[in-house]
Amino acid sequence: MVCLDHESTWQKHVHSKSKSTLNGLRRILQRPAERQEWQPKQSGSIQPHDADQPALPVRKHYFSPNRFYCVETICAPCGVVIAWTKFDKAESPSNILDWLKAVYPNQEDRPSYICIDKACQVVRTALQKKRVWNEWKQTTRFIVDSYHYINHKADDFLCQKWCNPMPKDGSAPNLIGQKVGKDGKIYDVSLELYIYS
């Protein structure tokens, strides 16, 4: 229950969170590129995946919690969550490196591989900060998953060289396995470690 001064604000909040309103939002989200006449005009721009978020608008009320840009998790290869955090404004490589340093302050505790969709951006950022790169390169190799590698490798030499989930140069033999195909031939396959997702 709210006081009379805040009654109208509360009613607007309740209406915006109602089942019928949320169902309409779900329909919009299923086809985000389509704009229907009945849909409200889009306010603000869409934030690129790794760009810093613009300053948050001033809140009119606190009936519901503030939103975070993303929740990050570190998972063991078996799927157990080791650590998690919330990034309020951006999933930037600097934020990722700072968080990894907080989770793994001792070099001997760091994983051998960290698989993350933006590993090439994390490596690039670490290289720009030589001390950070020297610290991580001794213990950990950052790799991208095979989906991102296929999309990055054509025009990103750093990704090809340092983030390959299946290097053929023998530098990471425990990332490559073999599988017998339907035709009976043996193929190399990536054994991606989902340590970071």
Secondary structure as the mmCIF struct_conf table of DSSP 4:
data_model
#
loop_
_struct_conf.conf_type_id
_struct_conf.id
_struct_conf.beg_label_comp_id
_struct_conf.beg_label_asym_id
_struct_conf.beg_label_seq_id
_struct_conf.end_label_comp_id
_struct_conf.end_label_asym_id
_struct_conf.end_label_seq_id
HELX_RH_3T_P HELX_RH_3T_P1 LEU A 4 HIS A 6
HELX_RH_AL_P HELX_RH_AL_P1 GLU A 7 SER A 16
TURN_TY1_P TURN_TY1_P1 LYS A 17 LYS A 17
BEND BEND1 SER A 18 SER A 18
HELX_RH_AL_P HELX_RH_AL_P2 LYS A 19 GLN A 30
BEND BEND2 ARG A 31 ARG A 31
TURN_TY1_P TURN_TY1_P2 PRO A 32 ALA A 33
TURN_TY1_P TURN_TY1_P3 GLU A 37 TRP A 38
BEND BEND3 GLN A 39 GLN A 39
HELX_LH_PP_P HELX_LH_PP_P1 PRO A 40 SER A 43
BEND BEND4 GLY A 44 GLY A 44
HELX_LH_PP_P HELX_LH_PP_P2 ILE A 46 PRO A 48
TURN_TY1_P TURN_TY1_P4 HIS A 49 ASP A 50
BEND BEND5 ALA A 51 ALA A 51
HELX_LH_PP_P HELX_LH_PP_P3 ASP A 52 ARG A 59
BEND BEND6 LYS A 60 LYS A 60
BEND BEND7 PHE A 63 SER A 64
HELX_LH_PP_P HELX_LH_PP_P4 PRO A 65 ARG A 67
BEND BEND8 TYR A 69 TYR A 69
STRN STRN1 CYS A 70 CYS A 75
TURN_TY1_P TURN_TY1_P5 PRO A 77 CYS A 78
BEND BEND9 GLY A 79 GLY A 79
STRN STRN2 VAL A 81 PHE A 87
BEND BEND10 ASP A 88 LYS A 89
HELX_RH_AL_P HELX_RH_AL_P3 PRO A 93 VAL A 103
BEND BEND11 ASN A 106 ASN A 106
HELX_RH_3T_P HELX_RH_3T_P2 GLN A 107 ASP A 109
BEND BEND12 ARG A 110 ARG A 110
BEND BEND13 SER A 112 SER A 112
STRN STRN3 TYR A 113 CYS A 115
TURN_TY1_P TURN_TY1_P6 ASP A 117 LYS A 118
HELX_RH_AL_P HELX_RH_AL_P4 ALA A 119 GLN A 128
BEND BEND14 LYS A 129 LYS A 129
HELX_RH_AL_P HELX_RH_AL_P5 LYS A 130 LYS A 137
TURN_TY1_P TURN_TY1_P7 GLN A 138 THR A 139
STRN STRN4 ARG A 141 ILE A 143
HELX_RH_AL_P HELX_RH_AL_P6 SER A 146 HIS A 152
TURN_TY1_P TURN_TY1_P8 LYS A 153 ASP A 155
HELX_RH_AL_P HELX_RH_AL_P7 PHE A 157 TRP A 162
BEND BEND15 CYS A 163 CYS A 163
BEND BEND16 PRO A 165 MET A 166
TURN_TY1_P TURN_TY1_P9 LYS A 168 ASP A 169
BEND BEND17 GLY A 170 SER A 171
HELX_RH_3T_P HELX_RH_3T_P3 PRO A 173 LEU A 175
STRN STRN5 ILE A 176 VAL A 180
TURN_TY1_P TURN_TY1_P10 LYS A 182 ASP A 183
BEND BEND18 GLY A 184 GLY A 184
STRN STRN6 ILE A 186 SER A 190
BEND BEND19 ILE A 195 ILE A 195
STRN STRN7 TYR A 196 TYR A 196
#
